[in-house]
Amino acid sequence: MMDIEPFARLVGADHGLAVVALALPDGTAHTSVTNAGVLAHPVSGEPVVGVVARGNARKLGYLRAHPRATIVLRAGWQWSAVEGPVDLAGPDDPLPGVDADRLRLLLREIFAAAGGQHDDLTEYDRVMAAERRTAILLTPARRYGN
């Protein structure tokens, strides 16, 4: 199992603000900024890095075709990156073992793992469902940084 503690320590340093990078078929990179957190995979229980994407996000299409990503966190001059395969769990990306209620809780878990807090979780759940939000769960195969 990959030790991602150095990555996890940086989550709280800047609200889990992260860059997600994906390789595109033409060899270029697709990048986006999001919030990321470390949590247990909802099926395997192994540590993963989780982010949440809108259901219509381009990155989901890319990840469906090539399910691998790199996620980078930084705080000042400290940084850490993890790369590896991803699982998707969402209304358009069913993950065996994750039903609709488990997905609702998973999206909350990722939000909390990235340092998020919400005063009205019922409203949070409503927005996540309306936007067809999808969990991206990266299983670290490699970690690097300082």
PyMOL commands that place a pseudoatom at each C-alpha (Angstrom):
pseudoatom trace, name=CA, resn=MET, resi=1, chain=A, elem=C, hetatm=0, pos=[0.000, 0.000, 0.000]
pseudoatom trace, name=CA, resn=MET, resi=2, chain=A, elem=C, hetatm=0, pos=[1.286, 3.454, -0.961]
pseudoatom trace, name=CA, resn=ASP, resi=3, chain=A, elem=C, hetatm=0, pos=[2.117, 5.829, 1.913]
pseudoatom trace, name=CA, resn=ILE, resi=4, chain=A, elem=C, hetatm=0, pos=[0.215, 9.006, 1.091]
pseudoatom trace, name=CA, resn=GLU, resi=5, chain=A, elem=C, hetatm=0, pos=[0.621, 10.661, 4.496]
pseudoatom trace, name=CA, resn=PRO, resi=6, chain=A, elem=C, hetatm=0, pos=[2.903, 13.405, 3.065]
pseudoatom trace, name=CA, resn=PHE, resi=7, chain=A, elem=C, hetatm=0, pos=[0.133, 14.191, 0.574]
pseudoatom trace, name=CA, resn=ALA, resi=8, chain=A, elem=C, hetatm=0, pos=[-2.583, 14.034, 3.238]
pseudoatom trace, name=CA, resn=ARG, resi=9, chain=A, elem=C, hetatm=0, pos=[-0.691, 16.487, 5.480]
pseudoatom trace, name=CA, resn=LEU, resi=10, chain=A, elem=C, hetatm=0, pos=[-0.953, 19.176, 2.787]
pseudoatom trace, name=CA, resn=VAL, resi=11, chain=A, elem=C, hetatm=0, pos=[-4.749, 18.964, 2.441]
pseudoatom trace, name=CA, resn=GLY, resi=12, chain=A, elem=C, hetatm=0, pos=[-5.403, 21.273, 5.390]
pseudoatom trace, name=CA, resn=ALA, resi=13, chain=A, elem=C, hetatm=0, pos=[-2.711, 23.769, 4.434]
pseudoatom trace, name=CA, resn=ASP, resi=14, chain=A, elem=C, hetatm=0, pos=[-4.738, 25.378, 1.615]
pseudoatom trace, name=CA, resn=HIS, resi=15, chain=A, elem=C, hetatm=0, pos=[-8.314, 24.030, 1.860]
pseudoatom trace, name=CA, resn=GLY, resi=16, chain=A, elem=C, hetatm=0, pos=[-7.423, 20.945, -0.176]
pseudoatom trace, name=CA, resn=LEU, resi=17, chain=A, elem=C, hetatm=0, pos=[-6.914, 23.135, -3.238]
pseudoatom trace, name=CA, resn=ALA, resi=18, chain=A, elem=C, hetatm=0, pos=[-5.496, 20.821, -5.880]
pseudoatom trace, name=CA, resn=VAL, resi=19, chain=A, elem=C, hetatm=0, pos=[-4.675, 20.536, -9.567]
pseudoatom trace, name=CA, resn=VAL, resi=20, chain=A, elem=C, hetatm=0, pos=[-5.984, 17.477, -11.391]
pseudoatom trace, name=CA, resn=ALA, resi=21, chain=A, elem=C, hetatm=0, pos=[-4.094, 16.525, -14.550]
pseudoatom trace, name=CA, resn=LEU, resi=22, chain=A, elem=C, hetatm=0, pos=[-5.209, 14.000, -17.160]
pseudoatom trace, name=CA, resn=ALA, resi=23, chain=A, elem=C, hetatm=0, pos=[-3.442, 12.794, -20.295]
pseudoatom trace, name=CA, resn=LEU, resi=24, chain=A, elem=C, hetatm=0, pos=[-5.430, 13.425, -23.471]
pseudoatom trace, name=CA, resn=PRO, resi=25, chain=A, elem=C, hetatm=0, pos=[-5.318, 11.171, -26.540]
pseudoatom trace, name=CA, resn=ASP, resi=26, chain=A, elem=C, hetatm=0, pos=[-3.283, 13.759, -28.477]
pseudoatom trace, name=CA, resn=GLY, resi=27, chain=A, elem=C, hetatm=0, pos=[-0.562, 13.778, -25.806]
pseudoatom trace, name=CA, resn=THR, resi=28, chain=A, elem=C, hetatm=0, pos=[-1.539, 17.115, -24.268]
pseudoatom trace, name=CA, resn=ALA, resi=29, chain=A, elem=C, hetatm=0, pos=[-2.734, 17.563, -20.697]
pseudoatom trace, name=CA, resn=HIS, resi=30, chain=A, elem=C, hetatm=0, pos=[-6.159, 18.512, -19.406]
pseudoatom trace, name=CA, resn=THR, resi=31, chain=A, elem=C, hetatm=0, pos=[-5.892, 20.277, -16.053]
pseudoatom trace, name=CA, resn=SER, resi=32, chain=A, elem=C, hetatm=0, pos=[-8.377, 21.723, -13.614]
pseudoatom trace, name=CA, resn=VAL, resi=33, chain=A, elem=C, hetatm=0, pos=[-8.368, 23.159, -10.128]
pseudoatom trace, name=CA, resn=THR, resi=34, chain=A, elem=C, hetatm=0, pos=[-10.557, 21.529, -7.495]
pseudoatom trace, name=CA, resn=ASN, resi=35, chain=A, elem=C, hetatm=0, pos=[-10.541, 20.516, -3.841]
pseudoatom trace, name=CA, resn=ALA, resi=36, chain=A, elem=C, hetatm=0, pos=[-9.199, 17.120, -2.857]
pseudoatom trace, name=CA, resn=GLY, resi=37, chain=A, elem=C, hetatm=0, pos=[-9.095, 15.055, 0.294]
pseudoatom trace, name=CA, resn=VAL, resi=38, chain=A, elem=C, hetatm=0, pos=[-7.863, 11.682, 1.507]
pseudoatom trace, name=CA, resn=LEU, resi=39, chain=A, elem=C, hetatm=0, pos=[-10.452, 9.135, 2.604]
pseudoatom trace, name=CA, resn=ALA, resi=40, chain=A, elem=C, hetatm=0, pos=[-11.215, 5.413, 2.556]
pseudoatom trace, name=CA, resn=HIS, resi=41, chain=A, elem=C, hetatm=0, pos=[-12.445, 3.951, -0.741]
pseudoatom trace, name=CA, resn=PRO, resi=42, chain=A, elem=C, hetatm=0, pos=[-16.158, 3.155, -0.243]
pseudoatom trace, name=CA, resn=VAL, resi=43, chain=A, elem=C, hetatm=0, pos=[-15.757, -0.430, -1.469]
pseudoatom trace, name=CA, resn=SER, resi=44, chain=A, elem=C, hetatm=0, pos=[-12.179, -1.536, -0.750]
pseudoatom trace, name=CA, resn=GLY, resi=45, chain=A, elem=C, hetatm=0, pos=[-11.516, 0.606, 2.333]
pseudoatom trace, name=CA, resn=GLU, resi=46, chain=A, elem=C, hetatm=0, pos=[-8.061, 1.477, 0.969]
pseudoatom trace, name=CA, resn=PRO, resi=47, chain=A, elem=C, hetatm=0, pos=[-6.851, 5.099, 1.173]
pseudoatom trace, name=CA, resn=VAL, resi=48, chain=A, elem=C, hetatm=0, pos=[-7.720, 7.136, -1.916]
pseudoatom trace, name=CA, resn=VAL, resi=49, chain=A, elem=C, hetatm=0, pos=[-7.660, 10.759, -2.967]
pseudoatom trace, name=CA, resn=GLY, resi=50, chain=A, elem=C, hetatm=0, pos=[-11.157, 11.971, -3.681]
pseudoatom trace, name=CA, resn=VAL, resi=51, chain=A, elem=C, hetatm=0, pos=[-12.481, 14.895, -5.682]
pseudoatom trace, name=CA, resn=VAL, resi=52, chain=A, elem=C, hetatm=0, pos=[-15.985, 15.729, -6.849]
pseudoatom trace, name=CA, resn=ALA, resi=53, chain=A, elem=C, hetatm=0, pos=[-16.874, 16.787, -10.397]
pseudoatom trace, name=CA, resn=ARG, resi=54, chain=A, elem=C, hetatm=0, pos=[-20.042, 18.138, -11.966]
pseudoatom trace, name=CA, resn=GLY, resi=55, chain=A, elem=C, hetatm=0, pos=[-21.825, 15.522, -14.037]
pseudoatom trace, name=CA, resn=ASN, resi=56, chain=A, elem=C, hetatm=0, pos=[-21.161, 17.491, -17.227]
pseudoatom trace, name=CA, resn=ALA, resi=57, chain=A, elem=C, hetatm=0, pos=[-17.434, 18.092, -16.568]
pseudoatom trace, name=CA, resn=ARG, resi=58, chain=A, elem=C, hetatm=0, pos=[-15.180, 17.309, -19.516]
pseudoatom trace, name=CA, resn=LYS, resi=59, chain=A, elem=C, hetatm=0, pos=[-12.739, 15.511, -17.214]
pseudoatom trace, name=CA, resn=LEU, resi=60, chain=A, elem=C, hetatm=0, pos=[-15.344, 12.793, -16.618]
pseudoatom trace, name=CA, resn=GLY, resi=61, chain=A, elem=C, hetatm=0, pos=[-15.465, 11.973, -20.313]
pseudoatom trace, name=CA, resn=TYR, resi=62, chain=A, elem=C, hetatm=0, pos=[-11.696, 11.784, -20.431]
pseudoatom trace, name=CA, resn=LEU, resi=63, chain=A, elem=C, hetatm=0, pos=[-11.581, 9.607, -17.309]
pseudoatom trace, name=CA, resn=ARG, resi=64, chain=A, elem=C, hetatm=0, pos=[-14.190, 7.237, -18.699]
pseudoatom trace, name=CA, resn=ALA, resi=65, chain=A, elem=C, hetatm=0, pos=[-11.946, 6.658, -21.717]
pseudoatom trace, name=CA, resn=HIS, resi=66, chain=A, elem=C, hetatm=0, pos=[-8.655, 6.547, -19.792]
pseudoatom trace, name=CA, resn=PRO, resi=67, chain=A, elem=C, hetatm=0, pos=[-9.221, 6.149, -16.017]
pseudoatom trace, name=CA, resn=ARG, resi=68, chain=A, elem=C, hetatm=0, pos=[-5.916, 7.521, -14.699]
pseudoatom trace, name=CA, resn=ALA, resi=69, chain=A, elem=C, hetatm=0, pos=[-4.992, 10.907, -13.215]
pseudoatom trace, name=CA, resn=THR, resi=70, chain=A, elem=C, hetatm=0, pos=[-2.434, 12.909, -11.263]
pseudoatom trace, name=CA, resn=ILE, resi=71, chain=A, elem=C, hetatm=0, pos=[-3.474, 15.166, -8.387]
pseudoatom trace, name=CA, resn=VAL, resi=72, chain=A, elem=C, hetatm=0, pos=[-1.099, 17.796, -6.986]
pseudoatom trace, name=CA, resn=LEU, resi=73, chain=A, elem=C, hetatm=0, pos=[-1.380, 19.745, -3.730]
pseudoatom trace, name=CA, resn=ARG, resi=74, chain=A, elem=C, hetatm=0, pos=[0.862, 22.643, -2.723]
pseudoatom trace, name=CA, resn=ALA, resi=75, chain=A, elem=C, hetatm=0, pos=[1.232, 24.936, 0.227]
pseudoatom trace, name=CA, resn=GLY, resi=76, chain=A, elem=C, hetatm=0, pos=[3.982, 27.524, -0.150]
pseudoatom trace, name=CA, resn=TRP, resi=77, chain=A, elem=C, hetatm=0, pos=[6.999, 25.652, -1.435]
pseudoatom trace, name=CA, resn=GLN, resi=78, chain=A, elem=C, hetatm=0, pos=[5.785, 22.293, -0.122]
pseudoatom trace, name=CA, resn=TRP, resi=79, chain=A, elem=C, hetatm=0, pos=[4.066, 20.077, -2.655]
pseudoatom trace, name=CA, resn=SER, resi=80, chain=A, elem=C, hetatm=0, pos=[3.041, 16.488, -3.179]
pseudoatom trace, name=CA, resn=ALA, resi=81, chain=A, elem=C, hetatm=0, pos=[1.560, 14.620, -6.131]
pseudoatom trace, name=CA, resn=VAL, resi=82, chain=A, elem=C, hetatm=0, pos=[-0.163, 11.269, -6.413]
pseudoatom trace, name=CA, resn=GLU, resi=83, chain=A, elem=C, hetatm=0, pos=[-0.898, 9.455, -9.623]
pseudoatom trace, name=CA, resn=GLY, resi=84, chain=A, elem=C, hetatm=0, pos=[-2.807, 6.305, -10.358]
pseudoatom trace, name=CA, resn=PRO, resi=85, chain=A, elem=C, hetatm=0, pos=[-5.976, 4.686, -11.605]
pseudoatom trace, name=CA, resn=VAL, resi=86, chain=A, elem=C, hetatm=0, pos=[-9.361, 6.178, -10.778]
pseudoatom trace, name=CA, resn=ASP, resi=87, chain=A, elem=C, hetatm=0, pos=[-12.799, 4.835, -10.029]
pseudoatom trace, name=CA, resn=LEU, resi=88, chain=A, elem=C, hetatm=0, pos=[-15.840, 6.953, -10.775]
pseudoatom trace, name=CA, resn=ALA, resi=89, chain=A, elem=C, hetatm=0, pos=[-19.013, 6.822, -8.682]
pseudoatom trace, name=CA, resn=GLY, resi=90, chain=A, elem=C, hetatm=0, pos=[-21.969, 8.891, -9.761]
pseudoatom trace, name=CA, resn=PRO, resi=91, chain=A, elem=C, hetatm=0, pos=[-25.410, 8.876, -11.311]
pseudoatom trace, name=CA, resn=ASP, resi=92, chain=A, elem=C, hetatm=0, pos=[-23.900, 8.299, -14.771]
pseudoatom trace, name=CA, resn=ASP, resi=93, chain=A, elem=C, hetatm=0, pos=[-21.013, 6.168, -13.495]
pseudoatom trace, name=CA, resn=PRO, resi=94, chain=A, elem=C, hetatm=0, pos=[-22.347, 3.413, -11.261]
pseudoatom trace, name=CA, resn=LEU, resi=95, chain=A, elem=C, hetatm=0, pos=[-19.720, 1.806, -9.034]
pseudoatom trace, name=CA, resn=PRO, resi=96, chain=A, elem=C, hetatm=0, pos=[-20.639, -1.682, -7.758]
pseudoatom trace, name=CA, resn=GLY, resi=97, chain=A, elem=C, hetatm=0, pos=[-21.213, -1.460, -4.016]
pseudoatom trace, name=CA, resn=VAL, resi=98, chain=A, elem=C, hetatm=0, pos=[-22.177, 2.232, -4.100]
pseudoatom trace, name=CA, resn=ASP, resi=99, chain=A, elem=C, hetatm=0, pos=[-25.930, 2.781, -4.309]
pseudoatom trace, name=CA, resn=ALA, resi=100, chain=A, elem=C, hetatm=0, pos=[-27.636, 6.191, -4.409]
pseudoatom trace, name=CA, resn=ASP, resi=101, chain=A, elem=C, hetatm=0, pos=[-27.641, 6.649, -0.636]
pseudoatom trace, name=CA, resn=ARG, resi=102, chain=A, elem=C, hetatm=0, pos=[-24.002, 5.582, -0.331]
pseudoatom trace, name=CA, resn=LEU, resi=103, chain=A, elem=C, hetatm=0, pos=[-23.118, 8.031, -3.129]
pseudoatom trace, name=CA, resn=ARG, resi=104, chain=A, elem=C, hetatm=0, pos=[-24.851, 10.854, -1.229]
pseudoatom trace, name=CA, resn=LEU, resi=105, chain=A, elem=C, hetatm=0, pos=[-22.734, 10.074, 1.835]
pseudoatom trace, name=CA, resn=LEU, resi=106, chain=A, elem=C, hetatm=0, pos=[-19.566, 9.608, -0.240]
pseudoatom trace, name=CA, resn=LEU, resi=107, chain=A, elem=C, hetatm=0, pos=[-19.898, 13.083, -1.751]
pseudoatom trace, name=CA, resn=ARG, resi=108, chain=A, elem=C, hetatm=0, pos=[-20.201, 14.467, 1.788]
pseudoatom trace, name=CA, resn=GLU, resi=109, chain=A, elem=C, hetatm=0, pos=[-17.140, 12.479, 2.892]
pseudoatom trace, name=CA, resn=ILE, resi=110, chain=A, elem=C, hetatm=0, pos=[-15.012, 13.858, 0.058]
pseudoatom trace, name=CA, resn=PHE, resi=111, chain=A, elem=C, hetatm=0, pos=[-16.202, 17.392, 0.817]
pseudoatom trace, name=CA, resn=ALA, resi=112, chain=A, elem=C, hetatm=0, pos=[-15.292, 16.990, 4.497]
pseudoatom trace, name=CA, resn=ALA, resi=113, chain=A, elem=C, hetatm=0, pos=[-11.957, 15.298, 3.699]
pseudoatom trace, name=CA, resn=ALA, resi=114, chain=A, elem=C, hetatm=0, pos=[-11.036, 18.347, 1.590]
pseudoatom trace, name=CA, resn=GLY, resi=115, chain=A, elem=C, hetatm=0, pos=[-11.784, 20.597, 4.562]
pseudoatom trace, name=CA, resn=GLY, resi=116, chain=A, elem=C, hetatm=0, pos=[-15.294, 21.620, 3.574]
pseudoatom trace, name=CA, resn=GLN, resi=117, chain=A, elem=C, hetatm=0, pos=[-18.083, 22.445, 5.993]
pseudoatom trace, name=CA, resn=HIS, resi=118, chain=A, elem=C, hetatm=0, pos=[-21.720, 23.117, 5.212]
pseudoatom trace, name=CA, resn=ASP, resi=119, chain=A, elem=C, hetatm=0, pos=[-24.469, 24.498, 7.441]
pseudoatom trace, name=CA, resn=ASP, resi=120, chain=A, elem=C, hetatm=0, pos=[-27.264, 22.735, 5.549]
pseudoatom trace, name=CA, resn=LEU, resi=121, chain=A, elem=C, hetatm=0, pos=[-26.351, 19.231, 4.399]
pseudoatom trace, name=CA, resn=THR, resi=122, chain=A, elem=C, hetatm=0, pos=[-29.852, 18.662, 3.015]
pseudoatom trace, name=CA, resn=GLU, resi=123, chain=A, elem=C, hetatm=0, pos=[-29.313, 21.589, 0.644]
pseudoatom trace, name=CA, resn=TYR, resi=124, chain=A, elem=C, hetatm=0, pos=[-25.792, 20.298, -0.120]
pseudoatom trace, name=CA, resn=ASP, resi=125, chain=A, elem=C, hetatm=0, pos=[-27.249, 16.899, -1.051]
pseudoatom trace, name=CA, resn=ARG, resi=126, chain=A, elem=C, hetatm=0, pos=[-29.924, 18.561, -3.229]
pseudoatom trace, name=CA, resn=VAL, resi=127, chain=A, elem=C, hetatm=0, pos=[-27.325, 20.553, -5.197]
pseudoatom trace, name=CA, resn=MET, resi=128, chain=A, elem=C, hetatm=0, pos=[-25.040, 17.529, -5.617]
pseudoatom trace, name=CA, resn=ALA, resi=129, chain=A, elem=C, hetatm=0, pos=[-27.944, 15.489, -7.008]
pseudoatom trace, name=CA, resn=ALA, resi=130, chain=A, elem=C, hetatm=0, pos=[-29.184, 18.309, -9.272]
pseudoatom trace, name=CA, resn=GLU, resi=131, chain=A, elem=C, hetatm=0, pos=[-25.696, 18.764, -10.739]
pseudoatom trace, name=CA, resn=ARG, resi=132, chain=A, elem=C, hetatm=0, pos=[-25.248, 14.983, -11.096]
pseudoatom trace, name=CA, resn=ARG, resi=133, chain=A, elem=C, hetatm=0, pos=[-21.999, 15.226, -9.152]
pseudoatom trace, name=CA, resn=THR, resi=134, chain=A, elem=C, hetatm=0, pos=[-19.589, 12.329, -9.472]
pseudoatom trace, name=CA, resn=ALA, resi=135, chain=A, elem=C, hetatm=0, pos=[-16.903, 11.122, -7.082]
pseudoatom trace, name=CA, resn=ILE, resi=136, chain=A, elem=C, hetatm=0, pos=[-13.454, 10.631, -8.587]
pseudoatom trace, name=CA, resn=LEU, resi=137, chain=A, elem=C, hetatm=0, pos=[-11.441, 8.232, -6.431]
pseudoatom trace, name=CA, resn=LEU, resi=138, chain=A, elem=C, hetatm=0, pos=[-7.728, 8.003, -7.242]
pseudoatom trace, name=CA, resn=THR, resi=139, chain=A, elem=C, hetatm=0, pos=[-5.868, 4.995, -5.878]
pseudoatom trace, name=CA, resn=PRO, resi=140, chain=A, elem=C, hetatm=0, pos=[-2.259, 6.139, -5.472]
pseudoatom trace, name=CA, resn=ALA, resi=141, chain=A, elem=C, hetatm=0, pos=[0.222, 4.053, -7.431]
pseudoatom trace, name=CA, resn=ARG, resi=142, chain=A, elem=C, hetatm=0, pos=[2.998, 6.635, -7.123]
pseudoatom trace, name=CA, resn=ARG, resi=143, chain=A, elem=C, hetatm=0, pos=[3.653, 9.631, -4.870]
pseudoatom trace, name=CA, resn=TYR, resi=144, chain=A, elem=C, hetatm=0, pos=[6.331, 12.251, -5.309]
pseudoatom trace, name=CA, resn=GLY, resi=145, chain=A, elem=C, hetatm=0, pos=[7.133, 15.752, -4.114]
pseudoatom trace, name=CA, resn=ASN, resi=146, chain=A, elem=C, hetatm=0, pos=[9.038, 17.278, -1.253]
for i in range(1, 146): cmd.bond("trace and resi %d" % i, "trace and resi %d" % (i + 1))
show_as sticks, trace
zoom trace
